[in-house]
Amino acid sequence: MNIEEEFKKYVSKFDLNDDSISRKYYHSLRVMNKARKIAESIELSEEYINIATVVGLLHDYGRFEQWKRYHTFADGKSIDHGDLGVEILFDEKEIEKYDIKKENYRIIYNAIKYHNKLEISEDLTKEEKIICKIIRDADKLDIYELLLDGKIVFIDDNNPINSEVEKQFFENNSINKKIVKNESNRILLRLAMMYDINFKWSIEYIKNNNIIDRMLEMIEDKKKYEKYFAYMKKYLG
C-alpha cells in the first residue's frame, strides 16, 4: 500500500464530511507535492526526495486529532499540533504503517515536530535542517493559497499596528504569535512568514503567483499596509 492510501485510511477515521477535516486532508496532499518539487529543485538524492515527500504528507498528522478533541486549529487554545503529530506517529507507532526505513525515523520526527515552530532547533543535523526547511516552505506556500482562496479568514479589524510587531517585521523576522493580539497585526504575521522562505523554488512560486499583490488586494485599507508589502517585495528581490 502506498503512503497516500495509508494516509487516507487514517484520515477516514475522522469525519471527512467536516469541512475542517477535509481541508486539512487536501492541504496535506498539496504540501506533499510542493515538498517533492522543492526537494527536486535542489537536486537531493532520491532517498531524500522521498523523505521530503513523506514529511509533506504527514506534517499535519496531529491536526485531525486536534480538531476532534478541541474543535479548533489554534495551538495556543488547544495543543501544539506538531508535537501531537509526532506523539501519534511515533509513540503510538502509526509511523510503522508507512513502510519507511527506521534509520529515517529521526529526520521525519524532527521535521514534523519543528514544521510549525517559530524557529528550527540548532541541535538538528544538516540533513534534518534541510528537510525541515523544505516542509516549512511547502506548508507556507499552501497556507498562502488557502488565504487567497478565502479558506482562511483574512481581516483588517481597524486596530493599529503594534510597535513590537512592526519592529520584528522591519528586522526581517518572523513574528511571534504571542505578541499578536488582533487581526490587523495578524496580517503582518502572515506576510512576515516569507522571511522564513528558504529555497529559490519557493521564492519563484510566490513571485509567479503574485501572492504579495493578491494579499494586498484583499485588504480594504490598503494604504495602512502598503509600506509593509512594498518592503517584502523588495526583500524577496
FIKOLZA-1660 file (N, C-alpha, C; in steps of 0.1 Angstrom, whole numbers, plus 5000, padded with zeros to 4 digits):
% residues 237
   i   px   py   pz ch aa at
   1 5009 4988 5000  A  M  N
   1 5000 5000 5000  A  M CA
   1 5009 5012 5000  A  M  C
   2 5006 5022 4991  A  N  N
   2 5014 5034 4991  A  N CA
   2 5010 5044 5002  A  N  C
   3 5019 5054 5004  A  I  N
   3 5017 5063 5016  A  I CA
   3 5004 5071 5015  A  I  C
   4 5000 5074 5003  A  E  N
   4 4987 5082 5002  A  E CA
   4 4975 5074 5006  A  E  C
   5 4975 5061 5002  A  E  N
   5 4964 5052 5006  A  E CA
   5 4964 5050 5021  A  E  C
   6 4975 5048 5027  A  E  N
   6 4976 5046 5041  A  E CA
   6 4972 5059 5049  A  E  C
   7 4976 5070 5044  A  F  N
   7 4972 5083 5050  A  F CA
   7 4957 5085 5049  A  F  C
   8 4951 5082 5038  A  K  N
   8 4936 5083 5036  A  K CA
   8 4929 5074 5046  A  K  C
   9 4935 5062 5048  A  K  N
   9 4929 5052 5058  A  K CA
   9 4928 5059 5072  A  K  C
  10 4939 5066 5075  A  Y  N
  10 4940 5072 5088  A  Y CA
  10 4930 5084 5089  A  Y  C
  11 4929 5092 5079  A  V  N
  11 4920 5104 5079  A  V CA
  11 4906 5099 5079  A  V  C
  12 4903 5088 5073  A  S  N
  12 4889 5082 5072  A  S CA
  12 4884 5079 5086  A  S  C
  13 4892 5078 5096  A  K  N
  13 4887 5076 5110  A  K CA
  13 4880 5088 5115  A  K  C
  14 4883 5099 5108  A  F  N
  14 4876 5112 5112  A  F CA
  14 4865 5115 5103  A  F  C
  15 4858 5126 5105  A  D  N
  15 4846 5129 5097  A  D CA
  15 4850 5137 5084  A  D  C
  16 4852 5130 5073  A  L  N
  16 4856 5137 5061  A  L CA
  16 4845 5146 5055  A  L  C
  17 4833 5145 5061  A  N  N
  17 4822 5155 5057  A  N CA
  17 4824 5168 5064  A  N  C
  18 4832 5168 5074  A  D  N
  18 4835 5180 5081  A  D CA
  18 4845 5188 5073  A  D  C
  19 4841 5201 5069  A  D  N
  19 4850 5209 5060  A  D CA
  19 4864 5211 5066  A  D  C
  20 4865 5212 5079  A  S  N
  20 4878 5214 5085  A  S CA
  20 4887 5202 5083  A  S  C
  21 4882 5190 5085  A  I  N
  21 4889 5178 5083  A  I CA
  21 4893 5176 5068  A  I  C
  22 4883 5178 5060  A  S  N
  22 4885 5177 5045  A  S CA
  22 4896 5187 5041  A  S  C
  23 4896 5199 5046  A  R  N
  23 4905 5209 5042  A  R CA
  23 4919 5205 5045  A  R  C
  24 4921 5200 5057  A  K  N
  24 4934 5195 5062  A  K CA
  24 4939 5183 5054  A  K  C
  25 4930 5175 5050  A  Y  N
  25 4934 5163 5042  A  Y CA
  25 4940 5168 5028  A  Y  C
  26 4932 5176 5021  A  Y  N
  26 4937 5181 5008  A  Y CA
  26 4949 5190 5009  A  Y  C
  27 4950 5198 5020  A  H  N
  27 4962 5206 5023  A  H CA
  27 4974 5197 5024  A  H  C
  28 4973 5186 5031  A  S  N
  28 4984 5176 5033  A  S CA
  28 4989 5171 5019  A  S  C
  29 4979 5167 5010  A  L  N
  29 4983 5162 4997  A  L CA
  29 4990 5173 4989  A  L  C
  30 4986 5185 4990  A  R  N
  30 4992 5196 4982  A  R CA
  30 5006 5199 4988  A  R  C
  31 5007 5199 5001  A  V  N
  31 5020 5202 5007  A  V CA
  31 5030 5190 5003  A  V  C
  32 5025 5178 5003  A  M  N
  32 5034 5167 4998  A  M CA
  32 5039 5170 4985  A  M  C
  33 5031 5174 4975  A  N  N
  33 5035 5177 4962  A  N CA
  33 5045 5188 4961  A  N  C
  34 5043 5199 4968  A  K  N
  34 5052 5210 4969  A  K CA
  34 5065 5206 4975  A  K  C
  35 5065 5198 4985  A  A  N
  35 5077 5194 4992  A  A CA
  35 5086 5186 4982  A  A  C
  36 5079 5177 4975  A  R  N
  36 5087 5169 4965  A  R CA
  36 5093 5179 4954  A  R  C
  37 5086 5188 4950  A  K  N
  37 5091 5197 4939  A  K CA
  37 5103 5206 4945  A  K  C
  38 5102 5210 4957  A  I  N
  38 5113 5218 4963  A  I CA
  38 5125 5209 4964  A  I  C
  39 5123 5197 4969  A  A  N
  39 5134 5187 4971  A  A CA
  39 5141 5184 4957  A  A  C
  40 5133 5182 4947  A  E  N
  40 5138 5180 4934  A  E CA
  40 5146 5192 4929  A  E  C
  41 5141 5204 4932  A  S  N
  41 5147 5216 4927  A  S CA
  41 5161 5218 4932  A  S  C
  42 5164 5213 4944  A  I  N
  42 5178 5214 4950  A  I CA
  42 5186 5202 4948  A  I  C
  43 5180 5193 4939  A  E  N
  43 5187 5181 4935  A  E CA
  43 5192 5172 4946  A  E  C
  44 5183 5169 4956  A  L  N
  44 5185 5160 4966  A  L CA
  44 5186 5146 4960  A  L  C
  45 5191 5136 4968  A  S  N
  45 5191 5122 4963  A  S CA
  45 5177 5117 4963  A  S  C
  46 5174 5106 4956  A  E  N
  46 5161 5101 4955  A  E CA
  46 5156 5097 4969  A  E  C
  47 5165 5092 4977  A  E  N
  47 5161 5088 4991  A  E CA
  47 5155 5101 4999  A  E  C
  48 5163 5112 4998  A  Y  N
  48 5159 5124 5005  A  Y CA
  48 5147 5131 4999  A  Y  C
  49 5145 5129 4986  A  I  N
  49 5133 5134 4979  A  I CA
  49 5121 5127 4985  A  I  C
  50 5122 5114 4986  A  N  N
  50 5111 5105 4992  A  N CA
  50 5108 5109 5006  A  N  C
  51 5119 5112 5014  A  I  N
  51 5117 5116 5028  A  I CA
  51 5109 5129 5028  A  I  C
  52 5113 5139 5020  A  A  N
  52 5106 5151 5020  A  A CA
  52 5091 5149 5016  A  A  C
  53 5089 5140 5007  A  T  N
  53 5075 5137 5002  A  T CA
  53 5067 5132 5014  A  T  C
  54 5073 5122 5021  A  V  N
  54 5066 5116 5033  A  V CA
  54 5063 5127 5043  A  V  C
  55 5073 5135 5046  A  V  N
  55 5071 5145 5056  A  V CA
  55 5060 5155 5052  A  V  C
  56 5060 5159 5039  A  G  N
  56 5049 5167 5034  A  G CA
  56 5036 5162 5036  A  G  C
  57 5034 5149 5034  A  L  N
  57 5021 5143 5036  A  L CA
  57 5017 5142 5051  A  L  C
  58 5027 5139 5059  A  L  N
  58 5024 5136 5073  A  L CA
  58 5026 5148 5083  A  L  C
  59 5030 5160 5077  A  H  N
  59 5034 5171 5086  A  H CA
  59 5022 5175 5095  A  H  C
  60 5010 5174 5091  A  D  N
  60 4999 5179 5099  A  D CA
  60 4991 5167 5105  A  D  C
  61 4998 5156 5107  A  Y  N
  61 4991 5144 5113  A  Y CA
  61 4983 5147 5125  A  Y  C
  62 4989 5156 5133  A  G  N
  62 4982 5159 5146  A  G CA
  62 4970 5168 5145  A  G  C
  63 4968 5174 5133  A  R  N
  63 4956 5183 5131  A  R CA
  63 4943 5176 5133  A  R  C
  64 4942 5164 5128  A  F  N
  64 4929 5157 5128  A  F CA
  64 4925 5154 5142  A  F  C
  65 4934 5148 5150  A  E  N
  65 4931 5146 5164  A  E CA
  65 4928 5159 5172  A  E  C
  66 4936 5169 5168  A  Q  N
  66 4934 5182 5175  A  Q CA
  66 4920 5187 5172  A  Q  C
  67 4915 5186 5160  A  W  N
  67 4902 5191 5157  A  W CA
  67 4891 5182 5164  A  W  C
  68 4894 5169 5164  A  K  N
  68 4884 5160 5171  A  K CA
  68 4883 5163 5186  A  K  C
  69 4895 5166 5192  A  R  N
  69 4895 5168 5207  A  R CA
  69 4890 5182 5211  A  R  C
  70 4895 5192 5203  A  Y  N
  70 4893 5206 5208  A  Y CA
  70 4884 5214 5199  A  Y  C
  71 4881 5209 5187  A  H  N
  71 4874 5217 5177  A  H CA
  71 4879 5230 5174  A  H  C
  72 4893 5231 5173  A  T  N
  72 4900 5243 5169  A  T CA
  72 4913 5239 5163  A  T  C
  73 4919 5247 5154  A  F  N
  73 4932 5245 5149  A  F CA
  73 4942 5255 5156  A  F  C
  74 4937 5263 5166  A  A  N
  74 4945 5273 5173  A  A CA
  74 4954 5265 5183  A  A  C
  75 4967 5264 5181  A  D  N
  75 4975 5256 5190  A  D CA
  75 4975 5263 5204  A  D  C
  76 4975 5276 5204  A  G  N
  76 4975 5283 5217  A  G CA
  76 4963 5280 5226  A  G  C
  77 4952 5276 5219  A  K  N
  77 4940 5273 5227  A  K CA
  77 4938 5259 5229  A  K  C
  78 4947 5250 5224  A  S  N
  78 4945 5236 5225  A  S CA
  78 4958 5229 5228  A  S  C
  79 4965 5225 5217  A  I  N
  79 4977 5217 5219  A  I CA
  79 4986 5220 5206  A  I  C
  80 4999 5219 5208  A  D  N
  80 5008 5221 5196  A  D CA
  80 5006 5210 5187  A  D  C
  81 5002 5213 5175  A  H  N
  81 4999 5202 5165  A  H CA
  81 5011 5194 5160  A  H  C
  82 5022 5201 5160  A  G  N
  82 5035 5194 5156  A  G CA
  82 5039 5184 5166  A  G  C
  83 5038 5188 5179  A  D  N
  83 5041 5178 5190  A  D CA
  83 5031 5167 5190  A  D  C
  84 5018 5170 5188  A  L  N
  84 5008 5159 5188  A  L CA
  84 5010 5150 5176  A  L  C
  85 5014 5155 5165  A  G  N
  85 5017 5147 5153  A  G CA
  85 5027 5136 5156  A  G  C
  86 5038 5140 5162  A  V  N
  86 5049 5131 5164  A  V CA
  86 5046 5121 5175  A  V  C
  87 5037 5126 5185  A  E  N
  87 5033 5117 5195  A  E CA
  87 5024 5105 5189  A  E  C
  88 5015 5109 5180  A  I  N
  88 5007 5099 5174  A  I CA
  88 5015 5090 5165  A  I  C
  89 5023 5096 5157  A  L  N
  89 5031 5088 5147  A  L CA
  89 5041 5079 5154  A  L  C
  90 5048 5084 5164  A  F  N
  90 5060 5076 5169  A  F CA
  90 5057 5070 5183  A  F  C
  91 5050 5076 5192  A  D  N
  91 5047 5070 5204  A  D CA
  91 5036 5059 5203  A  D  C
  92 5026 5062 5194  A  E  N
  92 5015 5052 5191  A  E CA
  92 5018 5043 5179  A  E  C
  93 5030 5044 5174  A  K  N
  93 5035 5035 5163  A  K CA
  93 5028 5036 5150  A  K  C
  94 5021 5047 5147  A  E  N
  94 5014 5049 5134  A  E CA
  94 5024 5049 5123  A  E  C
  95 5036 5054 5126  A  I  N
  95 5047 5055 5115  A  I CA
  95 5050 5042 5109  A  I  C
  96 5048 5031 5117  A  E  N
  96 5051 5018 5112  A  E CA
  96 5042 5013 5100  A  E  C
  97 5031 5020 5098  A  K  N
  97 5022 5016 5087  A  K CA
  97 5027 5022 5074  A  K  C
  98 5037 5030 5074  A  Y  N
  98 5041 5038 5062  A  Y CA
  98 5053 5032 5054  A  Y  C
  99 5058 5020 5058  A  D  N
  99 5068 5014 5051  A  D CA
  99 5081 5023 5049  A  D  C
 100 5085 5028 5060  A  I  N
 100 5097 5038 5060  A  I CA
 100 5108 5031 5067  A  I  C
 101 5120 5033 5062  A  K  N
 101 5132 5027 5069  A  K CA
 101 5134 5033 5083  A  K  C
 102 5136 5025 5092  A  K  N
 102 5137 5030 5106  A  K CA
 102 5149 5040 5108  A  K  C
 103 5159 5039 5099  A  E  N
 103 5170 5048 5101  A  E CA
 103 5166 5062 5097  A  E  C
 104 5154 5064 5090  A  N  N
 104 5149 5077 5086  A  N CA
 104 5139 5083 5096  A  N  C
 105 5136 5075 5106  A  Y  N
 105 5126 5080 5116  A  Y CA
 105 5130 5093 5122  A  Y  C
 106 5142 5094 5126  A  R  N
 106 5146 5106 5134  A  R CA
 106 5144 5119 5125  A  R  C
 107 5148 5118 5113  A  I  N
 107 5147 5130 5104  A  I CA
 107 5133 5134 5102  A  I  C
 108 5124 5123 5100  A  I  N
 108 5110 5126 5098  A  I CA
 108 5104 5131 5111  A  I  C
 109 5107 5126 5122  A  Y  N
 109 5103 5130 5136  A  Y CA
 109 5106 5145 5137  A  Y  C
 110 5118 5149 5135  A  N  N
 110 5122 5163 5138  A  N CA
 110 5116 5173 5128  A  N  C
 111 5114 5168 5115  A  A  N
 111 5108 5177 5105  A  A CA
 111 5094 5180 5108  A  A  C
 112 5086 5170 5113  A  I  N
 112 5072 5172 5117  A  I CA
 112 5071 5180 5130  A  I  C
 113 5080 5177 5139  A  K  N
 113 5079 5184 5152  A  K CA
 113 5082 5199 5150  A  K  C
 114 5092 5202 5142  A  Y  N
 114 5096 5216 5141  A  Y CA
 114 5089 5224 5129  A  Y  C
 115 5080 5217 5121  A  H  N
 115 5075 5224 5110  A  H CA
 115 5067 5236 5113  A  H  C
 116 5061 5237 5125  A  N  N
 116 5053 5248 5129  A  N CA
 116 5058 5257 5140  A  N  C
 117 5071 5254 5144  A  K  N
 117 5077 5262 5154  A  K CA
 117 5083 5275 5148  A  K  C
 118 5084 5286 5157  A  L  N
 118 5089 5298 5152  A  L CA
 118 5103 5297 5146  A  L  C
 119 5111 5288 5152  A  E  N
 119 5125 5286 5147  A  E CA
 119 5128 5271 5148  A  E  C
 120 5138 5267 5139  A  I  N
 120 5143 5253 5139  A  I CA
 120 5154 5252 5150  A  I  C
 121 5154 5241 5157  A  S  N
 121 5164 5238 5167  A  S CA
 121 5178 5238 5161  A  S  C
 122 5187 5244 5167  A  E  N
 122 5201 5243 5163  A  E CA
 122 5208 5230 5165  A  E  C
 123 5201 5221 5172  A  D  N
 123 5206 5208 5175  A  D CA
 123 5204 5198 5164  A  D  C
 124 5197 5202 5154  A  L  N
 124 5194 5193 5143  A  L CA
 124 5206 5191 5134  A  L  C
 125 5208 5180 5127  A  T  N
 125 5218 5178 5117  A  T CA
 125 5216 5186 5105  A  T  C
 126 5226 5187 5096  A  K  N
 126 5224 5194 5084  A  K CA
 126 5213 5189 5075  A  K  C
 127 5212 5175 5074  A  E  N
 127 5202 5169 5067  A  E CA
 127 5188 5171 5072  A  E  C
 128 5187 5171 5086  A  E  N
 128 5174 5173 5092  A  E CA
 128 5170 5188 5090  A  E  C
 129 5179 5197 5090  A  K  N
 129 5175 5211 5088  A  K CA
 129 5170 5213 5074  A  K  C
 130 5177 5207 5064  A  I  N
 130 5172 5208 5050  A  I CA
 130 5158 5203 5048  A  I  C
 131 5155 5191 5053  A  I  N
 131 5142 5186 5052  A  I CA
 131 5132 5194 5060  A  I  C
 132 5136 5199 5071  A  C  N
 132 5127 5208 5079  A  C CA
 132 5124 5220 5072  A  C  C
 133 5134 5226 5066  A  K  N
 133 5131 5239 5058  A  K CA
 133 5123 5236 5046  A  K  C
 134 5124 5225 5040  A  I  N
 134 5116 5221 5028  A  I CA
 134 5101 5221 5032  A  I  C
 135 5098 5214 5043  A  I  N
 135 5084 5213 5047  A  I CA
 135 5079 5226 5052  A  I  C
 136 5087 5234 5058  A  R  N
 136 5082 5247 5063  A  R CA
 136 5079 5256 5051  A  R  C
 137 5087 5255 5040  A  D  N
 137 5084 5263 5028  A  D CA
 137 5071 5258 5022  A  D  C
 138 5070 5245 5020  A  A  N
 138 5058 5239 5013  A  A CA
 138 5046 5242 5020  A  A  C
 139 5046 5241 5034  A  D  N
 139 5034 5244 5042  A  D CA
 139 5030 5259 5040  A  D  C
 140 5040 5268 5041  A  K  N
 140 5036 5282 5040  A  K CA
 140 5030 5285 5026  A  K  C
 141 5036 5280 5016  A  L  N
 141 5031 5283 5002  A  L CA
 141 5017 5278 5001  A  L  C
 142 5013 5267 5007  A  D  N
 142 4999 5263 5006  A  D CA
 142 4990 5271 5015  A  D  C
 143 4995 5275 5026  A  I  N
 143 4987 5284 5035  A  I CA
 143 4984 5297 5028  A  I  C
 144 4994 5302 5021  A  Y  N
 144 4991 5315 5013  A  Y CA
 144 4980 5312 5003  A  Y  C
 145 4980 5301 4996  A  E  N
 145 4970 5298 4986  A  E CA
 145 4956 5296 4993  A  E  C
 146 4956 5291 5005  A  L  N
 146 4943 5289 5012  A  L CA
 146 4938 5303 5016  A  L  C
 147 4947 5312 5020  A  L  N
 147 4944 5326 5024  A  L CA
 147 4937 5333 5012  A  L  C
 148 4944 5331 5000  A  L  N
 148 4939 5338 4988  A  L CA
 148 4927 5333 4983  A  L  C
 149 4924 5320 4986  A  D  N
 149 4911 5314 4981  A  D CA
 149 4900 5316 4991  A  D  C
 150 4903 5324 5002  A  G  N
 150 4893 5327 5011  A  G CA
 150 4890 5316 5021  A  G  C
 151 4898 5306 5021  A  K  N
 151 4896 5294 5030  A  K CA
 151 4901 5297 5045  A  K  C
 152 4909 5308 5046  A  I  N
 152 4913 5312 5059  A  I CA
 152 4909 5327 5061  A  I  C
 153 4904 5330 5072  A  V  N
 153 4899 5344 5074  A  V CA
 153 4911 5354 5074  A  V  C
 154 4908 5364 5067  A  F  N
 154 4919 5374 5064  A  F CA
 154 4912 5388 5066  A  F  C
 155 4913 5394 5079  A  I  N
 155 4906 5405 5082  A  I CA
 155 4915 5416 5088  A  I  C
 156 4911 5429 5083  A  D  N
 156 4917 5441 5090  A  D CA
 156 4906 5446 5099  A  D  C
 157 4909 5445 5112  A  D  N
 157 4898 5449 5122  A  D CA
 157 4900 5464 5127  A  D  C
 158 4908 5472 5119  A  N  N
 158 4910 5486 5121  A  N CA
 158 4918 5489 5134  A  N  C
 159 4924 5479 5139  A  N  N
 159 4934 5482 5151  A  N CA
 159 4947 5487 5145  A  N  C
 160 4954 5495 5153  A  P  N
 160 4967 5500 5149  A  P CA
 160 4977 5489 5149  A  P  C
 161 4988 5490 5142  A  I  N
 161 4999 5480 5141  A  I CA
 161 5007 5482 5154  A  I  C
 162 5008 5471 5162  A  N  N
 162 5016 5471 5174  A  N CA
 162 5030 5474 5171  A  N  C
 163 5037 5482 5179  A  S  N
 163 5051 5487 5177  A  S CA
 163 5060 5475 5177  A  S  C
 164 5058 5465 5186  A  E  N
 164 5067 5453 5186  A  E CA
 164 5065 5445 5174  A  E  C
 165 5053 5444 5169  A  V  N
 165 5050 5436 5156  A  V CA
 165 5058 5443 5145  A  V  C
 166 5057 5457 5144  A  E  N
 166 5063 5464 5134  A  E CA
 166 5079 5463 5135  A  E  C
 167 5084 5463 5147  A  K  N
 167 5098 5462 5149  A  K CA
 167 5103 5448 5144  A  K  C
 168 5096 5438 5148  A  Q  N
 168 5100 5424 5143  A  Q CA
 168 5099 5423 5128  A  Q  C
 169 5089 5430 5122  A  F  N
 169 5087 5429 5107  A  F CA
 169 5099 5436 5100  A  F  C
 170 5103 5448 5104  A  F  N
 170 5113 5455 5097  A  F CA
 170 5127 5451 5101  A  F  C
 171 5128 5442 5111  A  E  N
 171 5141 5435 5114  A  E CA
 171 5142 5422 5106  A  E  C
 172 5133 5420 5097  A  N  N
 172 5133 5408 5088  A  N CA
 172 5131 5395 5096  A  N  C
 173 5122 5395 5106  A  N  N
 173 5120 5384 5114  A  N CA
 173 5105 5379 5113  A  N  C
 174 5104 5366 5114  A  S  N
 174 5090 5360 5116  A  S CA
 174 5085 5366 5129  A  S  C
 175 5072 5368 5129  A  I  N
 175 5066 5375 5141  A  I CA
 175 5061 5364 5151  A  I  C
 176 5064 5366 5163  A  N  N
 176 5060 5357 5174  A  N CA
 176 5045 5358 5176  A  N  C
 177 5038 5347 5175  A  K  N
 177 5023 5348 5176  A  K CA
 177 5019 5353 5190  A  K  C
 178 5027 5352 5200  A  K  N
 178 5024 5356 5213  A  K CA
 178 5021 5371 5214  A  K  C
 179 5027 5379 5205  A  I  N
 179 5026 5394 5206  A  I CA
 179 5015 5399 5197  A  I  C
 180 5008 5390 5189  A  V  N
 180 4998 5393 5180  A  V CA
 180 4984 5392 5187  A  V  C
 181 4978 5404 5189  A  K  N
 181 4966 5404 5197  A  K CA
 181 4953 5407 5189  A  K  C
 182 4954 5410 5176  A  N  N
 182 4943 5413 5168  A  N CA
 182 4945 5410 5154  A  N  C
 183 4934 5411 5146  A  E  N
 183 4935 5406 5132  A  E CA
 183 4944 5415 5123  A  E  C
 184 4944 5428 5126  A  S  N
 184 4952 5438 5118  A  S CA
 184 4967 5434 5119  A  S  C
 185 4971 5430 5131  A  N  N
 185 4985 5426 5133  A  N CA
 185 4988 5412 5127  A  N  C
 186 4977 5404 5127  A  R  N
 186 4978 5391 5121  A  R CA
 186 4981 5391 5106  A  R  C
 187 4977 5402 5100  A  I  N
 187 4980 5403 5085  A  I CA
 187 4995 5404 5084  A  I  C
 188 5002 5412 5092  A  L  N
 188 5017 5413 5092  A  L CA
 188 5023 5400 5096  A  L  C
 189 5018 5393 5105  A  L  N
 189 5023 5380 5109  A  L CA
 189 5024 5370 5097  A  L  C
 190 5013 5370 5089  A  R  N
 190 5012 5361 5078  A  R CA
 190 5021 5366 5067  A  R  C
 191 5022 5379 5065  A  L  N
 191 5032 5384 5055  A  L CA
 191 5046 5381 5059  A  L  C
 192 5049 5382 5071  A  A  N
 192 5063 5380 5076  A  A CA
 192 5067 5366 5076  A  A  C
 193 5058 5357 5074  A  M  N
 193 5062 5343 5072  A  M CA
 193 5072 5341 5061  A  M  C
 194 5071 5351 5051  A  M  N
 194 5080 5350 5040  A  M CA
 194 5095 5352 5043  A  M  C
 195 5097 5357 5055  A  Y  N
 195 5111 5358 5060  A  Y CA
 195 5117 5344 5062  A  Y  C
 196 5109 5335 5064  A  D  N
 196 5113 5321 5067  A  D CA
 196 5112 5312 5054  A  D  C
 197 5111 5318 5042  A  I  N
 197 5111 5311 5030  A  I CA
 197 5126 5308 5026  A  I  C
 198 5129 5296 5023  A  N  N
 198 5143 5292 5023  A  N CA
 198 5149 5288 5009  A  N  C
 199 5141 5285 4999  A  F  N
 199 5146 5280 4987  A  F CA
 199 5141 5288 4975  A  F  C
 200 5149 5289 4965  A  K  N
 200 5147 5296 4952  A  K CA
 200 5133 5292 4946  A  K  C
 201 5131 5279 4946  A  W  N
 201 5118 5274 4940  A  W CA
 201 5106 5281 4947  A  W  C
 202 5107 5282 4960  A  S  N
 202 5096 5288 4968  A  S CA
 202 5094 5303 4966  A  S  C
 203 5106 5310 4965  A  I  N
 203 5105 5324 4962  A  I CA
 203 5099 5326 4948  A  I  C
 204 5103 5318 4938  A  E  N
 204 5098 5320 4925  A  E CA
 204 5083 5316 4925  A  E  C
 205 5078 5307 4933  A  Y  N
 205 5064 5304 4934  A  Y CA
 205 5056 5316 4939  A  Y  C
 206 5062 5323 4949  A  I  N
 206 5055 5335 4954  A  I CA
 206 5054 5345 4944  A  I  C
 207 5065 5347 4936  A  K  N
 207 5065 5358 4926  A  K CA
 207 5056 5354 4914  A  K  C
 208 5057 5342 4909  A  N  N
 208 5050 5338 4897  A  N CA
 208 5035 5337 4900  A  N  C
 209 5031 5335 4912  A  N  N
 209 5017 5335 4916  A  N CA
 209 5012 5348 4922  A  N  C
 210 5020 5359 4921  A  N  N
 210 5017 5372 4925  A  N CA
 210 5010 5372 4939  A  N  C
 211 5016 5364 4948  A  I  N
 211 5010 5362 4961  A  I CA
 211 5010 5375 4969  A  I  C
 212 5020 5383 4969  A  I  N
 212 5021 5395 4977  A  I CA
 212 5010 5405 4972  A  I  C
 213 5010 5408 4959  A  D  N
 213 5000 5417 4954  A  D CA
 213 4986 5412 4956  A  D  C
 214 4983 5399 4955  A  R  N
 214 4970 5394 4957  A  R CA
 214 4966 5395 4972  A  R  C
 215 4975 5393 4981  A  M  N
 215 4972 5395 4995  A  M CA
 215 4968 5410 4998  A  M  C
 216 4976 5419 4993  A  L  N
 216 4973 5433 4995  A  L CA
 216 4959 5437 4989  A  L  C
 217 4956 5431 4978  A  E  N
 217 4943 5434 4971  A  E CA
 217 4931 5430 4980  A  E  C
 218 4933 5420 4989  A  M  N
 218 4922 5415 4997  A  M CA
 218 4920 5424 5009  A  M  C
 219 4928 5434 5011  A  I  N
 219 4927 5443 5023  A  I CA
 219 4920 5456 5019  A  I  C
 220 4910 5459 5027  A  E  N
 220 4902 5472 5023  A  E CA
 220 4911 5484 5025  A  E  C
 221 4918 5485 5037  A  D  N
 221 4926 5497 5039  A  D CA
 221 4940 5495 5034  A  D  C
 222 4942 5495 5021  A  K  N
 222 4955 5492 5015  A  K CA
 222 4966 5501 5020  A  K  C
 223 4962 5514 5021  A  K  N
 223 4972 5524 5024  A  K CA
 223 4979 5521 5038  A  K  C
 224 4972 5516 5047  A  K  N
 224 4977 5512 5060  A  K CA
 224 4989 5502 5059  A  K  C
 225 4988 5493 5049  A  Y  N
 225 4997 5482 5048  A  Y CA
 225 5007 5483 5036  A  Y  C
 226 5006 5493 5028  A  E  N
 226 5014 5494 5015  A  E CA
 226 5029 5493 5018  A  E  C
 227 5033 5500 5028  A  K  N
 227 5048 5501 5031  A  K CA
 227 5053 5487 5035  A  K  C
 228 5045 5479 5042  A  Y  N
 228 5050 5465 5046  A  Y CA
 228 5050 5456 5033  A  Y  C
 229 5040 5457 5025  A  F  N
 229 5040 5448 5013  A  F CA
 229 5051 5452 5003  A  F  C
 230 5053 5465 5002  A  A  N
 230 5064 5470 4993  A  A CA
 230 5078 5466 4998  A  A  C
 231 5079 5466 5012  A  Y  N
 231 5092 5462 5018  A  Y CA
 231 5094 5447 5015  A  Y  C
 232 5084 5439 5016  A  M  N
 232 5085 5425 5014  A  M CA
 232 5089 5422 5000  A  M  C
 233 5083 5429 4990  A  K  N
 233 5086 5426 4976  A  K CA
 233 5101 5429 4974  A  K  C
 234 5106 5440 4980  A  K  N
 234 5120 5444 4978  A  K CA
 234 5129 5433 4985  A  K  C
 235 5124 5428 4996  A  Y  N
 235 5132 5418 5003  A  Y CA
 235 5134 5406 4995  A  Y  C
 236 5123 5401 4989  A  L  N
 236 5124 5389 4981  A  L CA
 236 5131 5391 4968  A  L  C
 237 5132 5403 4963  A  G  N
 237 5140 5407 4952  A  G CA
 237 5133 5405 4938  A  G  C
% end
